[in-house]
Amino acid sequence: MPATHVAVVGAGLAGLAAALELKRNGFRVTLLERSRLLGGKATSFQLGDLEMDSGQHAILGCYTSFLELAGELGMRGDLRLQERFDVLMLTPHGRARLRALRLPAPLHLALPFLTFRALAFRARLQVVRALVAARRPHPGEDSETFAAWLRRHGQSAPALRGFWEPFLIPALNAPFDRVSAASGLMVVRTALLGDRDAARIGYATVPLARFAERAAERCDEVRLRTAVTGLRVEDGRLRGLRTGELELDCDAAVLAVPPERLLRIAGAEALRVTGLEAFTTQPIVDVHLWYRPAAVGVTGHDPLADLDFAAMVDSPVQWVFAKGPGHLCCSLSSADDLVLQPEERLVALADSELRARLPELVGAVLLRGVAIRDPEATFVPAPGLRRPGPSTAIENAVLAGCWTDTGWPATMEGAVRSGRVAARTLIASLAARHE
Ligand SMILES: Cc1cc2nc3c(=O)[nH]c(=O)nc-3n(C[C@H](O)[C@H](O)[C@H](O)COP(=O)(O)OP(=O)(O)OC[C@H]3O[C@@H](n4cnc5c(N)ncnc54)[C@H](O)[C@@H]3O)c2cc1C
């Protein structure tokens, strides 16, 4: 008997994770992707002779599903993950370090936090009190904003600037008054208050697209530059997909596209998924800077060589990552007011922010600057936002995507989890029909 044929629409991490799960369970999988690139938001592209990621992506120790996926692809070695949480903070007054101890959670972070120099003692106490309160879930979390929750828990401007903003703005990619307390607290509970490995930070050491390409190799067929434009539904079941003039017959589908695309493909009525119009997005800007540090010419030693990554306190640049000799990538999350700025201005801004915090750049020559903008980088986990689960009114069509109801903000982890759950839901529904 031929294997059941499932079409996976969207080659982001959600679609790819679904495809892998389906392949593991003996299905025939066709992957359909509108772009010429694999990986969706987590991809890479050629810029002259450089291969650039669509955005600097950080991973955390609590990304269990993403780490498993990398392992399954034989690419765990292409991720660098800290042995323990260790963050250099570049503040306007100097450097501070927050480094976990080899103790059980939460002592591993609680003890070093007591001497965390990026915050004055008063602000440290405020943060500790809020972290203790965060451990207890409360019923209004979904409807309250994270900003209101922080206010209710006595967080002063220095506590916000020195702790909450550098860690939580990049994780949520939205201002705190736009996101639900539930999403902020989810990150706090999972990463900061999770087990002692959860908050460890890491990143890919190969271009991100390699993960997607390796996953796509496992599919039976991959069609790039193929936008799905509609569903063929007969007697309440999905029979095929329309891609412009053509149709693809299939026995089932995973629709792993963002909400606004889903609306265009299916309309809300067919799937009976409500609330898709309520999703909004926020931009991310990355600015890549290439320097020739002054000391390189004099001593041959690159002073930037010791920098791996760092958080920037009280700056529109939240994180800076060292990408190679003299090459730094600044990540500007929740960049609503910056995304439309001309490239020269973004480069000048990032350059002056870095020079103000990194003495290593004294006398360094800026050789080149490139800004990469994504105006719709991630969805906003707004208060009251209803995120649908994988099931739809059409039994053999399921949804996946980091925006579905995983509980995670827009992350690679959320995408992989959603893809796996969607595939398992579909497999169970197909199996139930044959019983
Ligand atoms: C700049 C930037 C920085 C980020 N940083 C981090 C980070 O540090 N850590 C982290 O964990 N996450 C980060 N993220 C978020 C993360 O990349 C995403 O949450 C995740 O990759 C989304 O995966 P997805 O599969 O749900 O959606 P997507 O990646 O959006 O995939 C959807 C796919 O569907 C395709 N598609 C759309 N319409 C159609 C159609 N009609 N037919 C066929 N295909 C279609 C799209 O082209 C796309 O490939 C970042 C994102 C951006 C943009």
The ligand as an ORCA input file, in Angstrom:
! r2SCAN-3c Opt
* xyz 0 1
  C      15.555     38.785     13.011
  C      15.031     37.644     13.853
  C      15.720     37.273     15.006
  C      15.238     36.219     15.787
  N      15.941     35.828     16.880
  C      15.581     34.725     17.539
  C      16.377     34.223     18.586
  O      17.392     34.808     18.946
  N      16.003     33.061     19.191
  C      14.871     32.392     18.828
  O      14.583     31.330     19.398
  N      14.069     32.875     17.841
  C      14.390     34.002     17.201
  N      13.599     34.473     16.187
  C      12.294     33.846     15.965
  C      12.358     32.557     15.140
  O      13.180     32.708     14.019
  C      10.939     32.203     14.679
  O      10.062     32.205     15.790
  C      10.842     30.845     14.013
  O      11.913     30.615     13.123
  C       9.506     30.787     13.259
  O       9.363     29.548     12.625
  P       7.980     29.168     11.946
  O       8.215     27.917     11.190
  O       6.904     29.184     12.952
  O       7.607     30.359     10.954
  P       8.394     30.932      9.687
  O       9.840     30.826      9.898
  O       7.784     32.257      9.398
  O       8.023     29.911      8.503
  C       6.883     30.020      7.715
  C       7.243     29.625      6.294
  O       6.060     29.573      5.506
  C       6.370     30.082      4.219
  N       5.120     30.475      3.573
  C       4.329     31.544      3.884
  N       3.252     31.547      3.083
  C       3.341     30.471      2.276
  C       2.527     29.933      1.244
  N       1.401     30.526      0.880
  N       2.926     28.800      0.614
  C       4.079     28.185      0.969
  N       4.900     28.644      1.941
  C       4.532     29.775      2.583
  C       7.301     31.247      4.530
  O       8.019     31.654      3.378
  C       8.159     30.643      5.622
  O       9.275     29.964      5.085
  C      14.033     35.546     15.406
  C      13.339     35.922     14.259
  C      13.819     36.967     13.488
  C      13.064     37.364     12.262
*
